[in-house]
């Protein structure tokens, strides 16, 4: 019971961190990518936080960015 409570708290903190970071700190992401990160954070919070920390903060990995070139 204690383990599940700790895991739940970590999941909530992870989701809040990803959502806050996407909305406030990562202005260079497209709106579609922001929505995708937020939805993923709500459903898969801990996994999403790890993936976002490793690759999501880089605007070059934006799936919805229009290619100019």
C-alpha positions in Angstrom: 0.0 0.0 0.0 2.8 2.4 0.8 4.6 1.6 -2.5 1.4 2.3 -4.6 1.0 5.6 -2.7 4.6 6.6 -3.4 4.3 5.6 -7.0 1.0 7.6 -7.4 2.7 10.7 -5.9 5.7 10.3 -8.3 3.2 9.9 -11.2 1.4 13.1 -10.3 4.6 15.1 -9.9 5.9 13.8 -13.2 2.7 14.8 -15.0 2.7 18.2 -13.5 6.4 18.7 -14.3 5.9 17.8 -18.0 2.8 19.9 -18.4 4.4 22.9 -16.7 7.6 22.6 -18.7 5.7 22.3 -22.0 3.4 25.2 -21.4 5.8 27.7 -19.7 9.4 26.9 -20.6 9.2 25.3 -24.1 7.9 28.2 -26.3 9.5 26.9 -29.5 7.3 23.8 -29.7 4.3 23.8 -32.1 0.8 23.8 -30.6 0.2 20.2 -31.8 3.3 18.9 -30.1 2.4 20.7 -26.9 -1.1 19.0 -27.0 0.6 15.6 -27.7 3.0 16.0 -24.7 0.2 17.1 -22.4 -2.1 14.2 -23.3 0.7 11.7 -23.0 1.6 13.2 -19.6 -1.9 12.7 -18.4 -2.1 9.1 -19.4 1.5 7.8 -19.1 3.0 10.3 -16.6 6.3 8.6 -15.5 7.2 7.2 -18.9 6.3 10.5 -20.6 8.5 12.4 -18.1 11.5 10.2 -18.9 11.0 10.5 -22.6 10.4 14.2 -22.5 13.5 14.7 -20.4 15.6 12.8 -22.9 14.3 13.9 -26.3 11.2 16.1 -25.9 12.8 19.4 -24.9 14.6 19.8 -28.2 12.5 21.7 -30.8 14.2 19.8 -33.6 12.1 16.7 -32.5 8.8 18.5 -33.2 6.6 16.2 -35.3 4.2 19.0 -36.2 6.7 21.7 -37.3 6.4 22.9 -40.8 9.5 22.2 -42.9 10.9 25.4 -44.3 13.5 24.9 -46.8 
